[in-house]
């Protein structure tokens, strides 16, 4: 007999973590390949370079593209497997201790802070919206929101915040959309991305 707990797995959260982590890995891998291509040929045409404002070449070659002394996509290649692993474990009915959830949330919090910083550096300093980076924004914001609300709703920050987390559980998609609108709204307002495409 299996000794797996008979609790129902949180399918929505688990699926979000698996899909979000895989899409983040795709973006990180693609950016890494573009970085290698530019090392081989600085004049190479990258598939993610759509126009002056919608491109990743300028981001890769900027100081913001290697904040910690190595290309940022390598950080994605190291970190995005974590939500995939957690999501798969949840689907397998694994249970994690409170310390694990807070440690995981701390990593997700670092990710979302870094994402917002990079997004606004890209938009307001470099003057571009990187397509692969945009995919990272699209997955990190809802993953962080879902994990943080889950932790609050589970009572990991006390009874008062537990009620807040439980009330916010149904609003995770809308909260995530609001965070993404801040990024993409800023890109549209400052760079007129849609205008550059049409």
C-alpha positions in Angstrom: 0.0 0.0 0.0 1.0 3.6 -0.7 1.9 5.7 2.4 1.0 8.9 0.4 -1.3 11.3 2.3 -4.9 11.0 1.1 -5.4 14.8 0.9 -6.4 16.3 -2.4 -3.5 18.0 -4.2 -3.7 21.7 -4.9 -4.0 21.2 -8.6 -4.3 24.9 -9.7 -1.2 25.9 -7.7 0.7 22.8 -8.8 -0.2 23.3 -12.4 0.8 27.0 -12.3 4.2 26.2 -10.8 4.9 23.4 -13.4 3.8 25.4 -16.4 5.3 28.7 -15.2 8.6 27.0 -14.3 8.8 25.3 -17.7 8.0 28.5 -19.6 10.5 30.4 -17.5 13.1 27.7 -18.4 12.3 28.1 -22.1 12.8 31.9 -21.8 16.1 31.5 -19.9 17.4 28.8 -22.3 16.5 31.0 -25.3 18.2 34.0 -23.9 21.3 31.9 -23.0 21.4 30.6 -26.6 21.1 34.2 -27.9 24.0 35.3 -25.6 26.2 32.5 -27.0 25.2 33.5 -30.5 26.3 37.1 -29.8 29.6 35.9 -28.3 30.3 34.1 -31.6 29.1 36.9 -33.8 28.4 40.3 -32.3 26.5 41.3 -35.5 24.2 38.2 -35.4 20.5 38.8 -36.0 18.5 37.4 -33.1 15.1 36.0 -33.6 13.8 37.9 -30.6 14.8 41.3 -32.2 11.5 42.4 -33.8 12.3 46.2 -33.9 14.1 48.9 -32.1 11.7 48.8 -29.1 10.8 45.1 -29.0 14.1 43.2 -28.8 16.4 41.3 -26.5 19.8 42.1 -28.0 20.2 45.5 -26.3 19.2 43.9 -23.0 21.6 41.0 -23.2 24.5 43.4 -24.0 23.6 45.9 -21.3 25.2 46.0 -17.8 21.7 45.1 -16.4 21.9 41.9 -18.4 24.7 40.6 -16.1 23.8 42.1 -12.7 25.7 39.5 -10.6 28.7 39.2 -12.9 27.3 36.5 -15.1 24.4 36.6 -17.6 21.0 36.8 -15.9 19.6 33.9 -18.0 21.9 31.5 -16.1 20.1 32.5 -12.9 16.9 31.5 -14.6 18.3 28.1 -15.7 19.4 27.5 -12.1 16.2 28.7 -10.4 13.2 27.8 -12.7 13.5 24.1 -12.1 12.5 24.8 -8.4 8.8 25.7 -9.1 8.6 22.7 -11.5 9.9 20.3 -8.9 7.6 21.8 -6.2 4.6 21.6 -8.6 5.3 18.0 -9.5 5.7 17.1 -5.8 2.4 18.7 -5.0 0.6 16.7 -7.7 2.2 13.6 -6.2 0.5 14.7 -2.9 3.7 15.7 -1.1 3.5 17.7 2.0 6.0 20.4 2.9 6.8 22.0 6.3 6.1 25.6 7.0 9.8 26.5 6.8 9.9 25.0 3.3 7.0 27.1 2.1 8.6 30.3 3.6 11.9 29.5 2.0 10.2 28.8 -1.3 8.3 32.1 -1.0 11.5 33.9 -0.2 13.0 32.7 -3.4 9.8 33.7 -5.3 10.0 37.1 -3.6 13.5 37.6 -4.8 12.4 36.6 -8.3 9.5 39.1 -8.4 11.6 42.0 -7.0 14.3 41.2 -9.6 11.7 41.0 -12.4 10.2 44.4 -11.6 13.6 45.9 -11.3 14.7 44.4 -14.7 11.4 45.4 -16.3 11.7 49.0 -15.4 15.4 49.1 -16.2 14.6 47.7 -19.6 11.7 50.1 -20.3 13.0 53.3 -18.9 16.8 52.9 -19.1 17.5 50.6 -22.0 14.4 51.6 -23.9 13.2 48.2 -24.9 10.8 45.4 -24.1 12.6 42.1 -24.3 10.2 39.4 -25.6 11.8 36.5 -23.7 12.1 38.6 -20.6 8.4 39.5 -21.0 7.6 35.7 -20.8 9.5 35.6 -17.5 7.4 38.5 -16.2 4.3 36.7 -17.3 5.1 33.6 -15.2 6.9 35.0 -12.2 4.1 37.5 -11.2 1.3 34.9 -10.9 3.6 32.3 -9.3 4.7 34.7 -6.6 1.2 35.9 -6.0 -0.2 32.3 -5.8 2.5 31.1 -3.4 2.3 34.1 -1.1 -1.5 34.0 -0.9 -1.3 30.3 -0.3 1.1 30.8 2.6 -1.0 33.5 4.1 -4.2 31.4 3.7 -2.5 28.4 5.4 -1.9 30.5 8.5 1.9 30.7 8.2 1.9 34.4 9.2 -0.8 34.3 11.9 -4.6 34.1 12.2 -5.2 37.7 11.1 -3.2 37.3 7.9 -4.7 33.9 7.4 -8.1 35.4 7.0 -6.6 37.9 4.5 -5.0 35.1 2.6 -8.2 33.1 2.4 -10.1 36.1 1.2 -7.5 36.8 -1.5 -7.4 33.3 -2.7 -10.1 33.9 -5.3 -8.4 37.1 -6.4 -5.0 35.7 -7.3 -5.7 35.9 -11.1 -6.9 39.6 -10.8 -4.0 40.5 -8.5 -1.5 38.9 -11.0 -3.1 40.7 -13.9 -2.8 44.0 -12.0 1.0 43.4 -11.5 1.4 42.6 -15.2 -0.5 45.6 -16.3 1.9 47.8 -14.3 4.8 46.4 -16.3 3.2 46.2 -19.8 1.2 49.4 -19.3 4.5 51.2 -18.5 6.1 49.6 -21.7 3.2 50.7 -23.8 3.0 54.2 -22.3 6.8 54.8 -22.6 7.7 52.9 -25.7 4.4 52.6 -27.6 5.1 48.9 -28.3 1.8 48.4 -30.2 2.5 51.4 -32.3 5.9 50.1 -33.2 4.3 46.8 -34.4 1.5 48.4 -36.4 
